[in-house]
Amino acid sequence: MPKLSLEQKTNFLLGLFVASLVAANLLSLKVASFGIFEASVGILVFPILFLITDVVEEVHGKGKAKEFVYIALATLVFILVVTAIAVILPAASRSFITDAEYSKIFGTTLRIFVASIIGFFFSQMHDVWAFNFWKEKTGGKHLWLRNNASTIVSQFIDTTLFMFLAFYAISPKFDVAYTFALIIPYWLIKVLFALLDTPFVYLGVKWLRGNS
């Protein structure tokens, strides 16, 4: 098997980053039971985003990590625009799905999609900044610290922005107190994922820096 260059590995991570982000948004409507808790199935791939940006920033610096975020943001905006146009266009007579059925699947996700884009952008930009902040404070040591310190706060930013923008006031039930009641358990689950992915950050950095 031929050895991969640093550029090839970085491009692979970029593809995985964008794919994970798109998958998280496409899968997010389904809430599944994970035994001890219930959550959107999008939570399965969302932690990969912060893992990848931390690995990339550790090896390439914050400029390249920001580049990943901007490319993914542009991808999400493009998907949002295309989805909105697809919902608006009338179904042809030979279409095997009606406008109502199509809108039920994709039309109701537009607000959620916008909320996801905003939450993603601000949380990822904070993650890049915080990772670099802790890297400077620790003199480049303790990768586990900057990985978790940046990700845990960034996940709270993402969860809070998303929940409020996607669900706040959609019904009288979704007031501030109820929305925060949704935010806290989701965030704690993401914190658990962040702690569990620490060994993979080390492996990812080693792989990206290696010769194969």
PyRosetta script that sets phi, psi and omega in degrees:
from pyrosetta import init, pose_from_sequence

init()
pose = pose_from_sequence("MPKLSLEQKTNFLLGLFVASLVAANLLSLKVASFGIFEASVGILVFPILFLITDVVEEVHGKGKAKEFVYIALATLVFILVVTAIAVILPAASRSFITDAEYSKIFGTTLRIFVASIIGFFFSQMHDVWAFNFWKEKTGGKHLWLRNNASTIVSQFIDTTLFMFLAFYAISPKFDVAYTFALIIPYWLIKVLFALLDTPFVYLGVKWLRGNS")
pose.set_psi(1, 126.8)
pose.set_omega(1, -177.6)
pose.set_phi(2, -66.2)
pose.set_psi(2, 147.7)
pose.set_omega(2, 178.6)
pose.set_phi(3, -73.4)
pose.set_psi(3, 142.8)
pose.set_omega(3, 179.0)
pose.set_phi(4, -92.3)
pose.set_psi(4, 138.8)
pose.set_omega(4, 177.2)
pose.set_phi(5, -79.1)
pose.set_psi(5, 167.6)
pose.set_omega(5, 177.1)
pose.set_phi(6, -59.3)
pose.set_psi(6, -40.0)
pose.set_omega(6, 180.0)
pose.set_phi(7, -64.6)
pose.set_psi(7, -42.0)
pose.set_omega(7, 179.8)
pose.set_phi(8, -64.9)
pose.set_psi(8, -42.0)
pose.set_omega(8, 178.6)
pose.set_phi(9, -64.4)
pose.set_psi(9, -41.6)
pose.set_omega(9, 179.8)
pose.set_phi(10, -64.5)
pose.set_psi(10, -41.2)
pose.set_omega(10, 177.9)
pose.set_phi(11, -64.4)
pose.set_psi(11, -37.0)
pose.set_omega(11, 176.9)
pose.set_phi(12, -62.9)
pose.set_psi(12, -43.7)
pose.set_omega(12, 178.9)
pose.set_phi(13, -64.1)
pose.set_psi(13, -36.6)
pose.set_omega(13, 177.5)
pose.set_phi(14, -63.6)
pose.set_psi(14, -44.6)
pose.set_omega(14, 177.9)
pose.set_phi(15, -61.9)
pose.set_psi(15, -42.6)
pose.set_omega(15, 179.0)
pose.set_phi(16, -66.2)
pose.set_psi(16, -36.3)
pose.set_omega(16, 179.3)
pose.set_phi(17, -62.9)
pose.set_psi(17, -49.9)
pose.set_omega(17, -179.6)
pose.set_phi(18, -66.6)
pose.set_psi(18, -42.3)
pose.set_omega(18, 180.0)
pose.set_phi(19, -62.5)
pose.set_psi(19, -40.8)
pose.set_omega(19, 179.9)
pose.set_phi(20, -65.3)
pose.set_psi(20, -39.3)
pose.set_omega(20, 180.0)
pose.set_phi(21, -66.2)
pose.set_psi(21, -45.0)
pose.set_omega(21, 178.5)
pose.set_phi(22, -64.3)
pose.set_psi(22, -43.8)
pose.set_omega(22, 179.8)
pose.set_phi(23, -61.9)
pose.set_psi(23, -41.6)
pose.set_omega(23, 179.8)
pose.set_phi(24, -59.3)
pose.set_psi(24, -38.2)
pose.set_omega(24, 179.9)
pose.set_phi(25, -76.0)
pose.set_psi(25, -38.1)
pose.set_omega(25, -179.9)
pose.set_phi(26, -69.3)
pose.set_psi(26, -33.8)
pose.set_omega(26, -175.1)
pose.set_phi(27, -89.7)
pose.set_psi(27, -10.7)
pose.set_omega(27, -165.8)
pose.set_phi(28, -67.4)
pose.set_psi(28, -19.4)
pose.set_omega(28, -176.4)
pose.set_phi(29, -68.9)
pose.set_psi(29, -26.6)
pose.set_omega(29, -178.6)
pose.set_phi(30, -87.2)
pose.set_psi(30, 127.0)
pose.set_omega(30, 174.7)
pose.set_phi(31, -101.2)
pose.set_psi(31, 122.4)
pose.set_omega(31, -175.9)
pose.set_phi(32, -112.9)
pose.set_psi(32, 157.8)
pose.set_omega(32, 175.3)
pose.set_phi(33, -92.4)
pose.set_psi(33, 124.4)
pose.set_omega(33, 178.4)
pose.set_phi(34, -105.6)
pose.set_psi(34, 23.8)
pose.set_omega(34, 179.6)
pose.set_phi(35, 92.5)
pose.set_psi(35, -77.5)
pose.set_omega(35, -177.2)
pose.set_phi(36, -91.4)
pose.set_psi(36, -8.2)
pose.set_omega(36, 177.7)
pose.set_phi(37, -153.6)
pose.set_psi(37, 163.8)
pose.set_omega(37, 175.8)
pose.set_phi(38, -118.4)
pose.set_psi(38, 139.4)
pose.set_omega(38, -178.8)
pose.set_phi(39, -160.7)
pose.set_psi(39, 163.0)
pose.set_omega(39, 174.7)
pose.set_phi(40, -61.3)
pose.set_psi(40, 141.0)
pose.set_omega(40, -179.7)
pose.set_phi(41, -67.3)
pose.set_psi(41, -14.9)
pose.set_omega(41, 175.7)
pose.set_phi(42, -62.5)
pose.set_psi(42, -19.2)
pose.set_omega(42, -179.6)
pose.set_phi(43, -67.0)
pose.set_psi(43, -15.8)
pose.set_omega(43, 179.5)
pose.set_phi(44, -67.9)
pose.set_psi(44, -32.5)
pose.set_omega(44, -176.1)
pose.set_phi(45, -109.9)
pose.set_psi(45, -17.5)
pose.set_omega(45, -175.7)
pose.set_phi(46, -59.9)
pose.set_psi(46, -39.2)
pose.set_omega(46, 179.3)
pose.set_phi(47, -60.1)
pose.set_psi(47, -23.1)
pose.set_omega(47, 179.9)
pose.set_phi(48, -61.7)
pose.set_psi(48, -31.5)
pose.set_omega(48, -177.6)
pose.set_phi(49, -61.0)
pose.set_psi(49, -49.0)
pose.set_omega(49, -178.5)
pose.set_phi(50, -71.0)
pose.set_psi(50, -33.5)
pose.set_omega(50, 176.7)
pose.set_phi(51, -61.2)
pose.set_psi(51, -46.5)
pose.set_omega(51, -177.1)
pose.set_phi(52, -66.4)
pose.set_psi(52, -45.0)
pose.set_omega(52, -179.2)
pose.set_phi(53, -64.1)
pose.set_psi(53, -34.3)
pose.set_omega(53, 177.6)
pose.set_phi(54, -68.0)
pose.set_psi(54, -41.6)
pose.set_omega(54, 178.2)
pose.set_phi(55, -63.8)
pose.set_psi(55, -46.0)
pose.set_omega(55, -178.7)
pose.set_phi(56, -65.1)
pose.set_psi(56, -42.2)
pose.set_omega(56, -179.6)
pose.set_phi(57, -67.6)
pose.set_psi(57, -36.0)
pose.set_omega(57, 178.9)
pose.set_phi(58, -62.7)
pose.set_psi(58, -37.4)
pose.set_omega(58, -176.6)
pose.set_phi(59, -91.2)
pose.set_psi(59, -44.4)
pose.set_omega(59, -173.0)
pose.set_phi(60, -101.2)
pose.set_psi(60, -20.0)
pose.set_omega(60, -175.6)
pose.set_phi(61, 100.4)
pose.set_psi(61, 170.0)
pose.set_omega(61, -173.1)
pose.set_phi(62, -69.5)
pose.set_psi(62, -23.8)
pose.set_omega(62, 179.1)
pose.set_phi(63, -62.6)
pose.set_psi(63, -45.5)
pose.set_omega(63, 179.2)
pose.set_phi(64, -68.5)
pose.set_psi(64, -37.7)
pose.set_omega(64, 178.3)
pose.set_phi(65, -62.6)
pose.set_psi(65, -41.7)
pose.set_omega(65, 176.9)
pose.set_phi(66, -63.7)
pose.set_psi(66, -36.6)
pose.set_omega(66, 177.9)
pose.set_phi(67, -59.8)
pose.set_psi(67, -41.9)
pose.set_omega(67, 176.3)
pose.set_phi(68, -59.0)
pose.set_psi(68, -45.1)
pose.set_omega(68, -178.1)
pose.set_phi(69, -63.5)
pose.set_psi(69, -44.0)
pose.set_omega(69, -179.3)
pose.set_phi(70, -64.9)
pose.set_psi(70, -41.1)
pose.set_omega(70, 179.4)
pose.set_phi(71, -64.9)
pose.set_psi(71, -43.9)
pose.set_omega(71, 178.7)
pose.set_phi(72, -64.8)
pose.set_psi(72, -38.6)
pose.set_omega(72, 177.9)
pose.set_phi(73, -61.6)
pose.set_psi(73, -45.8)
pose.set_omega(73, 178.9)
pose.set_phi(74, -61.4)
pose.set_psi(74, -38.4)
pose.set_omega(74, 178.6)
pose.set_phi(75, -63.2)
pose.set_psi(75, -44.7)
pose.set_omega(75, -179.9)
pose.set_phi(76, -64.8)
pose.set_psi(76, -41.5)
pose.set_omega(76, 179.0)
pose.set_phi(77, -63.1)
pose.set_psi(77, -41.3)
pose.set_omega(77, 178.1)
pose.set_phi(78, -61.0)
pose.set_psi(78, -46.6)
pose.set_omega(78, 179.4)
pose.set_phi(79, -62.6)
pose.set_psi(79, -39.9)
pose.set_omega(79, 178.7)
pose.set_phi(80, -60.8)
pose.set_psi(80, -46.7)
pose.set_omega(80, -179.1)
pose.set_phi(81, -63.6)
pose.set_psi(81, -46.3)
pose.set_omega(81, -179.8)
pose.set_phi(82, -63.4)
pose.set_psi(82, -40.2)
pose.set_omega(82, 179.0)
pose.set_phi(83, -63.8)
pose.set_psi(83, -43.2)
pose.set_omega(83, 179.5)
pose.set_phi(84, -62.0)
pose.set_psi(84, -42.6)
pose.set_omega(84, 178.6)
pose.set_phi(85, -64.5)
pose.set_psi(85, -42.4)
pose.set_omega(85, -179.4)
pose.set_phi(86, -62.4)
pose.set_psi(86, -36.7)
pose.set_omega(86, 179.1)
pose.set_phi(87, -69.8)
pose.set_psi(87, -38.6)
pose.set_omega(87, -177.2)
pose.set_phi(88, -71.1)
pose.set_psi(88, -38.6)
pose.set_omega(88, -177.1)
pose.set_phi(89, -61.1)
pose.set_psi(89, 133.9)
pose.set_omega(89, -179.8)
pose.set_phi(90, -71.8)
pose.set_psi(90, 144.8)
pose.set_omega(90, 179.3)
pose.set_phi(91, -73.7)
pose.set_psi(91, 139.3)
pose.set_omega(91, 176.3)
pose.set_phi(92, -74.5)
pose.set_psi(92, 162.2)
pose.set_omega(92, -177.4)
pose.set_phi(93, -62.8)
pose.set_psi(93, -28.6)
pose.set_omega(93, -178.4)
pose.set_phi(94, -90.4)
pose.set_psi(94, 3.6)
pose.set_omega(94, 178.8)
pose.set_phi(95, -68.1)
pose.set_psi(95, 135.2)
pose.set_omega(95, -179.9)
pose.set_phi(96, -84.8)
pose.set_psi(96, 4.7)
pose.set_omega(96, 175.5)
pose.set_phi(97, -135.7)
pose.set_psi(97, 136.8)
pose.set_omega(97, -177.4)
pose.set_phi(98, -81.8)
pose.set_psi(98, 166.3)
pose.set_omega(98, 176.6)
pose.set_phi(99, -59.2)
pose.set_psi(99, -41.4)
pose.set_omega(99, -178.1)
pose.set_phi(100, -64.4)
pose.set_psi(100, -42.9)
pose.set_omega(100, -179.9)
pose.set_phi(101, -66.8)
pose.set_psi(101, -41.8)
pose.set_omega(101, -179.3)
pose.set_phi(102, -65.8)
pose.set_psi(102, -43.1)
pose.set_omega(102, -180.0)
pose.set_phi(103, -66.8)
pose.set_psi(103, -32.2)
pose.set_omega(103, 178.8)
pose.set_phi(104, -63.4)
pose.set_psi(104, -35.1)
pose.set_omega(104, -179.7)
pose.set_phi(105, -80.3)
pose.set_psi(105, -49.9)
pose.set_omega(105, -172.2)
pose.set_phi(106, -103.5)
pose.set_psi(106, -31.1)
pose.set_omega(106, -177.3)
pose.set_phi(107, -65.4)
pose.set_psi(107, -39.3)
pose.set_omega(107, -178.6)
pose.set_phi(108, -73.3)
pose.set_psi(108, -11.7)
pose.set_omega(108, -177.7)
pose.set_phi(109, -90.3)
pose.set_psi(109, -7.3)
pose.set_omega(109, -174.5)
pose.set_phi(110, -62.9)
pose.set_psi(110, -46.2)
pose.set_omega(110, 177.7)
pose.set_phi(111, -62.7)
pose.set_psi(111, -42.0)
pose.set_omega(111, 178.8)
pose.set_phi(112, -64.3)
pose.set_psi(112, -38.4)
pose.set_omega(112, 179.8)
pose.set_phi(113, -64.6)
pose.set_psi(113, -44.5)
pose.set_omega(113, 178.4)
pose.set_phi(114, -62.3)
pose.set_psi(114, -44.2)
pose.set_omega(114, 178.2)
pose.set_phi(115, -60.4)
pose.set_psi(115, -40.1)
pose.set_omega(115, 179.4)
pose.set_phi(116, -65.1)
pose.set_psi(116, -41.5)
pose.set_omega(116, 179.5)
pose.set_phi(117, -61.6)
pose.set_psi(117, -47.0)
pose.set_omega(117, -178.3)
pose.set_phi(118, -65.9)
pose.set_psi(118, -46.1)
pose.set_omega(118, 178.8)
pose.set_phi(119, -61.0)
pose.set_psi(119, -43.9)
pose.set_omega(119, 179.1)
pose.set_phi(120, -59.5)
pose.set_psi(120, -49.7)
pose.set_omega(120, -173.9)
pose.set_phi(121, -63.2)
pose.set_psi(121, -50.7)
pose.set_omega(121, -175.7)
pose.set_phi(122, -70.1)
pose.set_psi(122, -36.0)
pose.set_omega(122, 179.0)
pose.set_phi(123, -70.4)
pose.set_psi(123, -39.2)
pose.set_omega(123, -180.0)
pose.set_phi(124, -70.0)
pose.set_psi(124, -38.1)
pose.set_omega(124, 177.5)
pose.set_phi(125, -65.6)
pose.set_psi(125, -37.5)
pose.set_omega(125, 175.1)
pose.set_phi(126, -65.8)
pose.set_psi(126, -41.1)
pose.set_omega(126, -178.9)
pose.set_phi(127, -60.7)
pose.set_psi(127, -43.7)
pose.set_omega(127, 178.8)
pose.set_phi(128, -63.0)
pose.set_psi(128, -44.9)
pose.set_omega(128, 179.5)
pose.set_phi(129, -64.0)
pose.set_psi(129, -47.9)
pose.set_omega(129, -176.4)
pose.set_phi(130, -65.9)
pose.set_psi(130, -38.5)
pose.set_omega(130, 178.7)
pose.set_phi(131, -60.9)
pose.set_psi(131, -44.4)
pose.set_omega(131, 179.0)
pose.set_phi(132, -67.4)
pose.set_psi(132, -37.7)
pose.set_omega(132, 178.5)
pose.set_phi(133, -59.5)
pose.set_psi(133, -49.6)
pose.set_omega(133, -178.6)
pose.set_phi(134, -71.7)
pose.set_psi(134, -27.9)
pose.set_omega(134, 176.5)
pose.set_phi(135, -66.2)
pose.set_psi(135, -40.9)
pose.set_omega(135, 177.8)
pose.set_phi(136, -68.8)
pose.set_psi(136, -40.3)
pose.set_omega(136, -179.1)
pose.set_phi(137, -64.9)
pose.set_psi(137, -33.3)
pose.set_omega(137, -177.2)
pose.set_phi(138, -97.9)
pose.set_psi(138, 4.2)
pose.set_omega(138, -179.7)
pose.set_phi(139, 63.6)
pose.set_psi(139, 33.1)
pose.set_omega(139, 179.0)
pose.set_phi(140, 81.0)
pose.set_psi(140, 5.2)
pose.set_omega(140, 179.3)
pose.set_phi(141, -98.7)
pose.set_psi(141, 170.8)
pose.set_omega(141, 174.1)
pose.set_phi(142, 58.3)
pose.set_psi(142, 62.7)
pose.set_omega(142, 177.4)
pose.set_phi(143, -55.8)
pose.set_psi(143, -37.9)
pose.set_omega(143, -179.2)
pose.set_phi(144, -59.4)
pose.set_psi(144, -34.2)
pose.set_omega(144, -178.0)
pose.set_phi(145, -69.8)
pose.set_psi(145, -50.4)
pose.set_omega(145, -178.1)
pose.set_phi(146, -70.4)
pose.set_psi(146, -30.9)
pose.set_omega(146, 175.6)
pose.set_phi(147, -61.1)
pose.set_psi(147, -50.2)
pose.set_omega(147, -176.8)
pose.set_phi(148, -78.5)
pose.set_psi(148, -39.7)
pose.set_omega(148, -179.2)
pose.set_phi(149, -62.5)
pose.set_psi(149, -39.5)
pose.set_omega(149, -179.8)
pose.set_phi(150, -75.3)
pose.set_psi(150, -43.0)
pose.set_omega(150, -174.6)
pose.set_phi(151, -70.4)
pose.set_psi(151, -41.2)
pose.set_omega(151, -176.1)
pose.set_phi(152, -62.2)
pose.set_psi(152, -45.3)
pose.set_omega(152, 178.4)
pose.set_phi(153, -69.0)
pose.set_psi(153, -41.3)
pose.set_omega(153, -179.6)
pose.set_phi(154, -63.0)
pose.set_psi(154, -37.3)
pose.set_omega(154, 177.3)
pose.set_phi(155, -64.8)
pose.set_psi(155, -35.0)
pose.set_omega(155, 177.1)
pose.set_phi(156, -66.8)
pose.set_psi(156, -41.6)
pose.set_omega(156, 177.6)
pose.set_phi(157, -60.8)
pose.set_psi(157, -46.9)
pose.set_omega(157, -179.0)
pose.set_phi(158, -62.2)
pose.set_psi(158, -48.2)
pose.set_omega(158, -177.5)
pose.set_phi(159, -63.8)
pose.set_psi(159, -42.0)
pose.set_omega(159, -178.9)
pose.set_phi(160, -66.5)
pose.set_psi(160, -48.9)
pose.set_omega(160, 179.2)
pose.set_phi(161, -61.0)
pose.set_psi(161, -45.4)
pose.set_omega(161, -177.7)
pose.set_phi(162, -63.1)
pose.set_psi(162, -49.1)
pose.set_omega(162, -176.7)
pose.set_phi(163, -61.8)
pose.set_psi(163, -43.0)
pose.set_omega(163, -178.7)
pose.set_phi(164, -70.3)
pose.set_psi(164, -43.2)
pose.set_omega(164, -178.2)
pose.set_phi(165, -72.3)
pose.set_psi(165, -30.8)
pose.set_omega(165, -176.7)
pose.set_phi(166, -86.8)
pose.set_psi(166, -35.6)
pose.set_omega(166, -168.6)
pose.set_phi(167, -125.7)
pose.set_psi(167, -17.9)
pose.set_omega(167, -176.0)
pose.set_phi(168, -59.6)
pose.set_psi(168, 129.2)
pose.set_omega(168, 175.3)
pose.set_phi(169, 68.4)
pose.set_psi(169, 14.6)
pose.set_omega(169, 175.6)
pose.set_phi(170, -69.6)
pose.set_psi(170, -18.7)
pose.set_omega(170, 172.3)
pose.set_phi(171, -155.8)
pose.set_psi(171, 162.8)
pose.set_omega(171, -179.8)
pose.set_phi(172, -55.5)
pose.set_psi(172, -27.0)
pose.set_omega(172, -179.7)
pose.set_phi(173, -63.8)
pose.set_psi(173, -33.6)
pose.set_omega(173, -174.3)
pose.set_phi(174, -87.4)
pose.set_psi(174, 67.6)
pose.set_omega(174, 174.7)
pose.set_phi(175, -90.5)
pose.set_psi(175, -173.8)
pose.set_omega(175, -176.7)
pose.set_phi(176, -60.7)
pose.set_psi(176, -45.9)
pose.set_omega(176, -177.2)
pose.set_phi(177, -62.6)
pose.set_psi(177, -44.8)
pose.set_omega(177, -178.5)
pose.set_phi(178, -68.0)
pose.set_psi(178, -37.6)
pose.set_omega(178, 179.8)
pose.set_phi(179, -64.7)
pose.set_psi(179, -41.7)
pose.set_omega(179, 176.7)
pose.set_phi(180, -66.5)
pose.set_psi(180, -31.0)
pose.set_omega(180, 176.8)
pose.set_phi(181, -64.8)
pose.set_psi(181, -27.5)
pose.set_omega(181, 174.7)
pose.set_phi(182, -80.4)
pose.set_psi(182, -36.4)
pose.set_omega(182, -175.2)
pose.set_phi(183, -65.2)
pose.set_psi(183, -48.7)
pose.set_omega(183, -171.9)
pose.set_phi(184, -58.0)
pose.set_psi(184, -52.8)
pose.set_omega(184, -179.9)
pose.set_phi(185, -63.1)
pose.set_psi(185, -38.3)
pose.set_omega(185, 177.7)
pose.set_phi(186, -62.1)
pose.set_psi(186, -42.8)
pose.set_omega(186, -179.7)
pose.set_phi(187, -64.8)
pose.set_psi(187, -42.3)
pose.set_omega(187, -179.7)
pose.set_phi(188, -63.1)
pose.set_psi(188, -36.6)
pose.set_omega(188, 175.4)
pose.set_phi(189, -63.4)
pose.set_psi(189, -41.8)
pose.set_omega(189, 178.9)
pose.set_phi(190, -67.1)
pose.set_psi(190, -34.3)
pose.set_omega(190, 175.5)
pose.set_phi(191, -62.2)
pose.set_psi(191, -42.3)
pose.set_omega(191, 177.9)
pose.set_phi(192, -60.5)
pose.set_psi(192, -45.1)
pose.set_omega(192, 177.4)
pose.set_phi(193, -61.0)
pose.set_psi(193, -40.3)
pose.set_omega(193, -179.6)
pose.set_phi(194, -62.0)
pose.set_psi(194, -41.4)
pose.set_omega(194, 179.1)
pose.set_phi(195, -67.8)
pose.set_psi(195, -38.1)
pose.set_omega(195, -178.2)
pose.set_phi(196, -72.7)
pose.set_psi(196, -25.8)
pose.set_omega(196, -176.9)
pose.set_phi(197, -86.5)
pose.set_psi(197, -0.3)
pose.set_omega(197, -178.5)
pose.set_phi(198, -55.6)
pose.set_psi(198, -46.1)
pose.set_omega(198, 177.6)
pose.set_phi(199, -59.9)
pose.set_psi(199, -32.2)
pose.set_omega(199, -179.6)
pose.set_phi(200, -72.2)
pose.set_psi(200, -27.7)
pose.set_omega(200, 174.5)
pose.set_phi(201, -65.0)
pose.set_psi(201, -45.4)
pose.set_omega(201, 177.5)
pose.set_phi(202, -61.1)
pose.set_psi(202, -43.7)
pose.set_omega(202, 178.9)
pose.set_phi(203, -64.9)
pose.set_psi(203, -40.1)
pose.set_omega(203, 179.7)
pose.set_phi(204, -64.4)
pose.set_psi(204, -41.7)
pose.set_omega(204, 178.3)
pose.set_phi(205, -64.7)
pose.set_psi(205, -42.9)
pose.set_omega(205, 179.0)
pose.set_phi(206, -62.9)
pose.set_psi(206, -42.9)
pose.set_omega(206, 179.3)
pose.set_phi(207, -64.6)
pose.set_psi(207, -44.3)
pose.set_omega(207, -177.5)
pose.set_phi(208, -67.1)
pose.set_psi(208, -34.7)
pose.set_omega(208, 179.6)
pose.set_phi(209, -82.4)
pose.set_psi(209, -16.7)
pose.set_omega(209, -174.6)
pose.set_phi(210, -74.3)
pose.set_psi(210, -175.3)
pose.set_omega(210, -176.3)
pose.set_phi(211, -105.4)
pose.set_psi(211, 6.2)
pose.set_omega(211, -179.8)
pose.set_phi(212, -145.7)
pose.dump_pdb("model.pdb")
